[in-house]
Amino acid sequence: MSISEKEIGRIREIVAADDRVKNSVVRLEDDGSKVGIYVLPKNQEDSYQIRKEKAKAKGWAMVYDISYSKTDEHTDPEFNTDLWISNYTGEAIPEEHMREWVDTTVSRILSLSDKSSPDILEIGCGSGLLLYPLLPHISRYIGVDNAEEGLKLITKQCKGREHGDKVSLYVADALSVLDLDLGSFDIIVINSVTQYFPSVEYLIAVIEGCMELLSPGGTLFLGDIRSYDMAEAFFADTLSTVLAPETDIATYRAKIAKKLKRDAESTFDPILFHKIESINSNIGSVSTQLRRGQLHNEMTYFRYDAILNKDAAPDSKDDGIHLVNITADESGLDTAIALMDSNSHACIIINNVPNKRLIRADVLLSSLSQMNPEQNIKDLTTIVDSQLRAIKSYEPEDFWSLANDSYTIEVDWDPGKKLGMMQVRLYRKDLPIRDVGVDFKSKCRLSNNISMKENNSLPMELSAQIASSLPELDKKIDTYIVSEALMQILS
């Protein structure tokens, strides 16, 4: 049963009437079956919350310390992928896939600075997967991680190694970096780390600190981010390969729901980074893009990069700028090539481009919603395979390969949040235009992990008041305590 506007209005009245509430946002979530209540108390103590968030982050450090201490002596110390396990097979991700993952990440990072040898800070450097291929191309590398055992492995490997003198290492969590007095950096890297951040509040605080550490014109690279919008598709797709074909649909659905509920890692909506830009004056521009790579795996399928620049926002309202916004058809790639060849468009946006990486997961979820509980995964797979044969889709790399001296190319999620679609943006390099094609007013759930102070009774008491007045909404309310920054984003 959907929740009415009248019921939403009543909830807002109850929340606003509470003397402890400074500000609040009440809105429908997901498919309209639940209500999210976000409350900023009058007596907010962010320092307490930050201490608790640091403690949660330290828990992941202990897990990695144990794993690094057990590193096999036959493991390549400069390519230690022992902890990278595929959710599709339960086995190690193939070396070929991991090498492409490293190569494409390093290539994107180095493309972010005009300097021939930039200074780089990496937060969450682990055992140095990105460090070693970066070293020949940079002047200074500061690595920070709260898992000390990984830093010990790097220290041992860098001793006497070529370019090893460029490296300095510190044991610290992402929020403590500001306290280290490290100077400024051209690029700050946080790669495949945000899933271990305890909450969206923690992420916002880390970004704020990083923007302070960047040199003018510097860039914050947040890589390999798990997408909130893709979480259900991720579990549906991986479970479809792990479970027996005879597994009935009712069981399959229940296991997907269970995985979503118990997911210990944080996921973030790509729109969140554009919303953070609106409340942080140090951020000049933001772009989110799909992961680079030809090989298909859970990283290229379901993860993305966010790039935040510390510079003046480019003027995208110049009357001389010619914007082309089209919808992809059967000749989507040919259309892009023809428009680029004309060289008369400042920005070309191609929407609704079928994404070959995710089209199966898209069809899988849409077909699953139509299945009867007694049918099984084998039946579902037959239907999915049949539908896929009729769909023309594109590899993201097909578009990136079009980049030339005139155009820069970005490939992103579809702004309308259509799972199997992507948006392709082509920018003329000689014209100042960015952030076009993004729906900045789009409502986002932000993350699967939103802070809630465990010593604050306000959420529980508000929920009880609402349930008393609107008993039919009991169990349909989620109440959160949030910070001033997150309230600005939500508002």
Disulfide bonds with the S-S distance in Angstrom:
none
